[in-house]
Amino acid sequence: MYKCTLTPKEMLRDLQSCKPYVLKHFTDERYRAFLQVLYKDDYIAALPTLQILIKEIGISSKKFHSLLRELFEAVSINEIPMKVNQTVCVFEYVSEDKVLSFQMEGLLHIPNIGDRIELPFFARCFNNLYVKEVNHTIEIDGSHKLIFMLTHSAPNLFWKFRKDEALLKKEITLQEYFEHDLVLQQKLKLGVLF
């Protein structure tokens, strides 16, 4: 069995973030009062104390912790299949004088870092863009969001590899990893790579 090291409040917050999945899969009568109280308000600002929740549900502290752990473990060890409803691709380009951001659905091919992208509908202002970075997020509504950061110049894949290697070898810290590339290149004594 999975041993959880989170506090009960952290488990409650995590359960709130996957509300649609929990409500769909835990329809048993013994969870009803617990879930009704947990999901009756949107506790984004502040979650009430555990004593208030226990009193409102009307069960013992031991039973509360038992149900909480049972629900959390079912979610965290994938007893509940979480289904992605749709995939949305967001393309973003930011420079000193131009900003471009748009969404697309139903993209048949997902671009990789370094891929060149032509946008005929933005050709006058944004031609020859390259994928610099790809980020994934799973939204609470069940959608998968792919965020593509674009740049005008082809990314230097050697520099990305070297930067990742420096982080793994502890030549730089995680904070330094996100500093400007010129500063990092000087620290690693590489000269200018782009």
Secondary structure as the mmCIF struct_conf table of DSSP 4:
data_model
#
loop_
_struct_conf.conf_type_id
_struct_conf.id
_struct_conf.beg_label_comp_id
_struct_conf.beg_label_asym_id
_struct_conf.beg_label_seq_id
_struct_conf.end_label_comp_id
_struct_conf.end_label_asym_id
_struct_conf.end_label_seq_id
HELX_LH_PP_P HELX_LH_PP_P1 TYR A 2 CYS A 4
BEND BEND1 LEU A 6 LEU A 6
HELX_RH_AL_P HELX_RH_AL_P1 PRO A 8 SER A 17
TURN_TY1_P TURN_TY1_P1 CYS A 18 CYS A 18
HELX_RH_AL_P HELX_RH_AL_P2 LYS A 19 HIS A 25
BEND BEND2 ASP A 28 ASP A 28
HELX_RH_AL_P HELX_RH_AL_P3 GLU A 29 LYS A 40
BEND BEND3 ASP A 41 ASP A 41
BEND BEND4 ILE A 44 ALA A 45
HELX_LH_PP_P HELX_LH_PP_P2 LEU A 47 THR A 49
HELX_RH_AL_P HELX_RH_AL_P4 LEU A 50 ILE A 57
TURN_TY1_P TURN_TY1_P2 GLY A 58 GLY A 58
HELX_RH_AL_P HELX_RH_AL_P5 SER A 61 SER A 76
TURN_TY1_P TURN_TY1_P3 ILE A 77 ASN A 78
BEND BEND5 GLU A 79 ILE A 80
HELX_LH_PP_P HELX_LH_PP_P3 PRO A 81 VAL A 84
STRN STRN1 GLN A 86 VAL A 94
BEND BEND6 GLU A 96 ASP A 97
STRN STRN2 VAL A 99 GLU A 105
BEND BEND7 LEU A 108 HIS A 109
HELX_LH_PP_P HELX_LH_PP_P4 ILE A 110 ASN A 112
TURN_TY1_P TURN_TY1_P4 ILE A 113 GLY A 114
STRN STRN3 ARG A 116 ILE A 117
HELX_RH_3T_P HELX_RH_3T_P1 PRO A 120 PHE A 122
TURN_TY1_P TURN_TY1_P5 ALA A 123 CYS A 125
BEND BEND8 ASN A 128 ASN A 128
STRN STRN4 LEU A 129 ILE A 138
TURN_TY1_P TURN_TY1_P6 ILE A 140 ASP A 141
BEND BEND9 GLY A 142 GLY A 142
STRN STRN5 SER A 143 THR A 151
BEND BEND10 HIS A 152 SER A 153
HELX_LH_PP_P HELX_LH_PP_P5 ALA A 154 PRO A 155
HELX_RH_AL_P HELX_RH_AL_P6 LEU A 157 LEU A 168
TURN_TY1_P TURN_TY1_P7 LYS A 169 LYS A 170
BEND BEND11 GLU A 171 ILE A 172
HELX_RH_AL_P HELX_RH_AL_P7 LEU A 174 TYR A 177
TURN_TY1_P TURN_TY1_P8 PHE A 178 PHE A 178
BEND BEND12 GLU A 179 GLU A 179
HELX_RH_AL_P HELX_RH_AL_P8 ASP A 181 LYS A 187
TURN_TY1_P TURN_TY1_P9 LEU A 188 LYS A 189
#
